[in-house]
Amino acid sequence: MTHIVFLDRATLPVELPNLPHPHRWTDYAQTSSSEIIPRLQQAQIAITNKVAFNQETLAALPNLKLIAV
């Protein structure tokens, strides 16, 4: 099952559509840079509006397949 994590939901106050495939969805209102890796450790998809990723962060997340901005 795909795990999707929205890292900064509070920054995008719009309704998002329901996804038609099986998934697990986790929302966080805000995410600091030190929280990115622990929150995305098991995720395949990250959604972010303001949270920035660097090369070290991406290297530590081998399960991550997609970042939606």
N, C-alpha and C positions, 0 to 999 in steps of 0.2 A: 504494500500500500504506500502510495506517495505521501510523504510528509511535507507540508507547506508551512512556512513560518513567515509571518508578516512582522517585521522588526520594529516598525514605528507607526502603528495604526493610527495613533492620535493626530498625526500630521496630514492625514488624508481622509477628511470626514465625508466620504461619499459611500453610497451603498455599492457593494461589489456583487457581481452575479454568483450564483451557486454553480459550482463545477459539476459536470455530469459524470465524472469518473470517481471511483472510490479513492478517498484521501483522508488524511488527518490534518486538520487546520489548527494552527496555534497563532494567536494574536498577542503582541506585546505593545503597550501604549508607546513606550520609548525603549531604546536600547543604546547603552554606552558602548564605546569601543572595546572595553574589557569584557562585555557580555556577549559579543557577537559569536565567538567560537563556541562557548558552551550552549548557546541557544540554537545554533545551526548544526551541531555535531551529528545529529541523525537526519537532518533535513535533506531533501533532494531539490527543493525549490525555496528560494528566499525572495520575499517581496520587500522592497525598501523604497522610501521616498527621500530620506535625508541621510541615512546611515551610509558611510563610506567604507569601502573595502580596500585593503592593500594586498600586496603580493604575499606577505606572511600569513595573513588571514585566509586567503584563498588556498594556499598550500596546506593549511591545517584542516581543510574541509573536503576530503576526497569524495564524499558522498554527494556533494552539491553539484547539480547538473544545470541549473538555470538560476539567474538572478534577474528578477523583473523590477524595473525601476519606473 
